[in-house]
Amino acid sequence: MNILFVIDRIELKYFEFNDLVTNFWLIKGFLQRGHKVFISTIDMLGVNSQTAYSFCYRSFLDGEEIRYDKESLSKSKVEDFQLVMFRPDPPVDLDYINATYVFDFVDRSKTFIMNDTKSVRNFNEKLHSIYFEDLMPNYIVTSSKSDIIDFLNKNEEIILKPLNQCFGGGVMYLKRGDKNTAVIINSMTNNGKQLIMVQKFIPKAVYGDKRVLILGEEVLPYCVQKVPSNDDFKFCEHDDNHVQKAVLSDGERERFLPVAKKLNEMGIFMAGLDVIDGKIIEVNVTSPCYFIREINNHFGCHIEDTVVDYIISKVQASNLVLS
C-alpha cells in the first residue's frame, strides 16, 4: 500500500528517534511489512479542482529507526494513497477543522481514512464523552458562572476543562471556598462566553488515570497509569517516571465494550479512554496515544503489531477500488 500519515507539526520537527509517539511505532510497523509510508502535516494539505492533495515526504527505515528524506518533498493526490492515518494533535481549532474538510473531497471507495475525518470533526473529546454518561463522573457543560458555582457548592471539588485542548492544557482544579473562584471561572469561560466541561473531582485522581485502549470493537487487555507530577494534580509529563503499568480487569473491559462498539459505528476505530476509579473523564479520538513503548516494556509484548495488523485488515475489508 501507499500510506499517508498526517502527523502533528511538532512530530515532524522531531520525527527521528521519537519512540514516545504512537505514530513512530505504526509507521515503523508498516515500513517493516514493505508498505510505502509518506508523512505530511495539516498545512501541507490542499484542494484543487475538487481534488484533495498533499505535499509529503517519503519515510524509510534506518536500522531500528525511522527517518524521512528531506529532499523527497512531492505533491500527490490523496486518492493515490490506499490508507490515510489522520493523526494531528489538538487543539481542534479552525486550522484543524479546515484540514478535515479537505478529506470531504476524497473518494472513500479509493482511500480508507482512519480515524474518519468527518467523525473526528463531529466528536469533541470532552463534550461527547456524554454519550457514555452512565460511565462518567457528575458533570455539566456550560459557560454560566452561576451554574458552575451551584455545581461547585454541590460537589465540593471540581475540575474545569476547555473543550478543545489536549495533554491537560488549561485544566483547572477548584475547591469550594477558594478565594480565586470568580477569577478562575471567568478566565475559563472567557467571562461567560465560552463553553467548558465541568466535572466532579474524583479523589483517586491523585494516583493518576488509566489509559484504556480501544481498537475497533475491542478493548485491549493492556493499559498504563498516567501519574501526576509532584507539582500538578494531573498527568502532564510523558516520561518513564509518570507512565506506570496498570491492570485492566475483565469487569472493566466488559464495562467499556459498549463504548468501543459505539465509537466503531461512528467511524472511530482507534481511541483512548482516560479513566479514574472506573469513570471515563475523556475520550481521545484525534491522535490517541497508545503508549506503545511503555506497554511493550511493561507487558513484554509488541502491541504495535496488533494495531498495524488490525488497520491492514480494515483496509482489506473495505474493498478499495484500485486505480
ROMI-239765 format. One line per 8 residues: number of its first residue (from 1); their letters; for each residue z, y, x negated of C-alpha. Coordinates in steps of 0.02 Angstrom, whole numbers, m for minus. Example, Ala and Ser with C-alpha at 12.3 -4.5 7.8 and 13.67 -1.06 7.14 Angstrom:
2
1 = as = 390,m225,m615 ~ 357,m53,m684;
//
This chain:
323
1 = mnilfvid = 0,0,0 ~ m17,183,m41 ~ 153,259,m4 ~ 206,441,7 ~ 388,491,m14 ~ 431,666,47 ~ 590,700,m51 ~ 704,848,m73;
9 = rielkyfe = 658,986,m194 ~ 815,959,m297 ~ 772,773,m310 ~ 601,816,m381 ~ 682,932,m508 ~ 800,793,m566 ~ 688,647,m520 ~ 706,541,m676;
17 = fndlvtnf = 860,433,m705 ~ 938,489,m540 ~ 1009,323,m483 ~ 1136,406,m368 ~ 991,443,m250 ~ 933,314,m121 ~ 752,364,m148 ~ 763,314,m332;
25 = wlikgflq = 801,134,m283 ~ 674,125,m143 ~ 533,196,m247 ~ 579,77,m388 ~ 577,m70,m267 ~ 404,m26,m202 ~ 336,0,m378 ~ 406,m168,m434;
33 = rghkvfis = 310,m250,m292 ~ 147,m172,m351 ~ 131,m32,m222 ~ 69,141,m269 ~ 201,274,m237 ~ 171,461,m232 ~ 302,596,m212 ~ 299,768,m131;
41 = tidmlgvn = 413,897,m52 ~ 401,992,113 ~ 324,1145,31 ~ 181,1034,m31 ~ 127,988,146 ~ m8,1071,249 ~ m136,1057,389 ~ m322,1097,380;
49 = sqtaysfc = m449,1065,519 ~ m315,967,615 ~ m291,854,465 ~ m121,838,381 ~ m121,835,192 ~ m1,838,47 ~ m6,886,m135 ~ 83,745,m226;
57 = yrsfldge = 123,665,m394 ~ 98,484,m442 ~ 258,394,m492 ~ 270,247,m611 ~ 392,126,m690 ~ 453,153,m867 ~ 557,1,m905 ~ 702,10,m783;
65 = eirydkes = 675,194,m747 ~ 551,282,m633 ~ 456,438,m681 ~ 313,540,m614 ~ 158,602,m700 ~ 172,791,m703 ~ m15,804,m739 ~ m63,697,m589;
73 = lskskved = m45,827,m451 ~ m177,791,m320 ~ m214,832,m139 ~ m227,688,m15 ~ m239,666,172 ~ m78,595,241 ~ m181,464,331 ~ m233,396,161;
81 = fqlvmfrp = m55,328,148 ~ m6,173,247 ~ 177,224,237 ~ 265,391,232 ~ 451,396,193 ~ 507,565,261 ~ 673,598,172 ~ 705,782,131;
89 = dppvdldy = 888,831,143 ~ 960,954,269 ~ 989,1095,308 ~ 874,1067,455 ~ 811,1245,450 ~ 645,1320,504 ~ 557,1257,347 ~ 619,1082,383;
97 = inatyvfd = 565,1089,565 ~ 393,1156,518 ~ 372,1011,397 ~ 398,887,538 ~ 261,974,637 ~ 136,932,501 ~ 154,747,544 ~ 107,781,726;
105 = fvdrsktf = m71,785,657 ~ m61,611,580 ~ m142,463,667 ~ 2,340,686 ~ m120,196,700 ~ m162,228,517 ~ 5,283,446 ~ 182,222,479;
113 = imndtksv = 315,356,460 ~ 499,317,429 ~ 605,391,499 ~ 487,452,634 ~ 473,640,609 ~ 473,678,795 ~ 633,578,815 ~ 715,662,665;
121 = rnfneklh = 665,832,734 ~ 741,790,903 ~ 904,717,835 ~ 1041,830,772 ~ 1157,731,660 ~ 1314,813,729 ~ 1270,852,908 ~ 1176,694,954;
129 = siyfedlm = 1319,585,897 ~ 1373,623,1076 ~ 1256,483,1129 ~ 1398,372,1069 ~ 1545,474,1132 ~ 1645,318,1176 ~ 1649,288,987 ~ 1689,468,941;
137 = pnyivtss = 1848,571,924 ~ 1877,705,1057 ~ 1751,846,1037 ~ 1669,999,1108 ~ 1506,1086,1061 ~ 1521,1273,1091 ~ 1512,1449,1022 ~ 1656,1509,1132;
145 = ksdiidfl = 1810,1568,1039 ~ 1921,1541,1192 ~ 1857,1363,1215 ~ 1892,1323,1033 ~ 2067,1396,1042 ~ 2102,1294,1200 ~ 2039,1138,1110 ~ 2147,1180,959;
153 = nkneeiil = 2301,1202,1066 ~ 2274,1033,1149 ~ 2235,937,989 ~ 2346,1024,860 ~ 2224,994,715 ~ 2034,1010,725 ~ 1877,1005,620 ~ 1739,1135,643;
161 = kplnqcfg = 1562,1092,588 ~ 1398,1189,579 ~ 1262,1087,662 ~ 1128,1088,528 ~ 1208,1072,357 ~ 1247,917,253 ~ 1368,846,125 ~ 1515,931,207;
169 = ggvmylkr = 1437,1103,191 ~ 1528,1233,296 ~ 1650,1108,373 ~ 1822,1183,405 ~ 1994,1114,448 ~ 2105,1213,565 ~ 2285,1184,619 ~ 2368,1265,769;
177 = gdkntavi = 2465,1418,715 ~ 2356,1454,563 ~ 2354,1643,538 ~ 2169,1632,493 ~ 2122,1554,660 ~ 2024,1701,728 ~ 1928,1737,568 ~ 1884,1553,543;
185 = insmtnng = 1819,1535,720 ~ 1723,1699,712 ~ 1647,1652,545 ~ 1597,1478,602 ~ 1519,1537,765 ~ 1444,1698,695 ~ 1554,1795,815 ~ 1515,1686,963;
193 = kqlimvqk = 1327,1675,938 ~ 1310,1504,853 ~ 1348,1332,924 ~ 1460,1220,820 ~ 1535,1046,836 ~ 1724,1044,853 ~ 1814,877,836 ~ 1993,821,844;
201 = fipkavyg = 2057,791,667 ~ 2088,608,630 ~ 2242,588,518 ~ 2166,442,422 ~ 2033,564,358 ~ 2148,588,209 ~ 2086,417,150 ~ 1904,467,172;
209 = dkrvlilg = 1768,399,285 ~ 1665,241,285 ~ 1477,247,269 ~ 1413,114,389 ~ 1230,71,360 ~ 1103,46,499 ~ 939,m42,460 ~ 831,m73,613;
217 = eevlpycv = 938,m157,744 ~ 1061,m222,615 ~ 1224,m157,546 ~ 1226,m207,363 ~ 1381,m301,301 ~ 1409,m183,154 ~ 1495,m15,160 ~ 1587,108,50;
225 = qkvpsndd = 1732,226,73 ~ 1693,407,29 ~ 1856,479,m36 ~ 1902,664,m31 ~ 1928,757,m194 ~ 2100,821,m240 ~ 2061,999,m187 ~ 1971,962,m23;
233 = fkfcehdd = 2002,866,139 ~ 1828,789,140 ~ 1708,694,27 ~ 1606,819,m75 ~ 1587,742,m248 ~ 1465,597,m266 ~ 1534,504,m416 ~ 1616,337,m454;
241 = nhvqkavl = 1790,406,m427 ~ 1753,456,m249 ~ 1649,308,m187 ~ 1753,151,m167 ~ 1722,m22,m98 ~ 1764,m40,87 ~ 1774,m185,208 ~ 1674,m188,369;
249 = sdgererf = 1749,m313,490 ~ 1647,m421,608 ~ 1726,m323,750 ~ 1667,m157,678 ~ 1491,m223,651 ~ 1488,m284,831 ~ 1551,m116,894 ~ 1412,m20,807;
257 = lpvakkln = 1268,m135,855 ~ 1229,m34,1014 ~ 1213,119,902 ~ 1085,29,793 ~ 989,m28,946 ~ 984,147,1022 ~ 927,227,859 ~ 796,93,832;
265 = emgifmag = 723,126,1005 ~ 711,310,959 ~ 609,276,800 ~ 759,299,685 ~ 763,139,582 ~ 871,197,438 ~ 1036,284,474 ~ 1210,304,405;
273 = ldvidgki = 1364,319,514 ~ 1514,414,449 ~ 1665,326,521 ~ 1852,364,514 ~ 1978,245,592 ~ 1839,162,693 ~ 1774,330,759 ~ 1599,397,723;
281 = ievnvtsp = 1609,576,662 ~ 1424,595,618 ~ 1258,501,625 ~ 1149,532,471 ~ 964,511,508 ~ 872,637,398 ~ 893,561,225 ~ 1039,441,244;
289 = cyfirein = 1117,393,78 ~ 1136,204,62 ~ 1247,218,m93 ~ 1141,81,m170 ~ 1207,89,m347 ~ 1387,84,m288 ~ 1359,m55,m161 ~ 1266,m161,m289;
297 = nhfgchie = 1408,m138,m413 ~ 1548,m171,m288 ~ 1468,m318,m197 ~ 1361,m397,m333 ~ 1203,m382,m227 ~ 1034,m296,m229 ~ 1036,m204,m64 ~ 878,m109,m109;
305 = dtvvdyii = 780,m272,m93 ~ 843,m294,84 ~ 793,m117,130 ~ 621,m121,47 ~ 580,m291,123 ~ 628,m226,294 ~ 518,m71,276 ~ 370,m176,221;
313 = skvqasnl = 396,m290,371 ~ 394,m139,489 ~ 230,m78,416 ~ 152,m251,429 ~ 211,m269,609 ~ 133,m103,656 ~ m43,m175,629 ~ m113,m18,550;
321 = vls = m299,17,559 ~ m351,24,377 ~ m493,143,333;
//
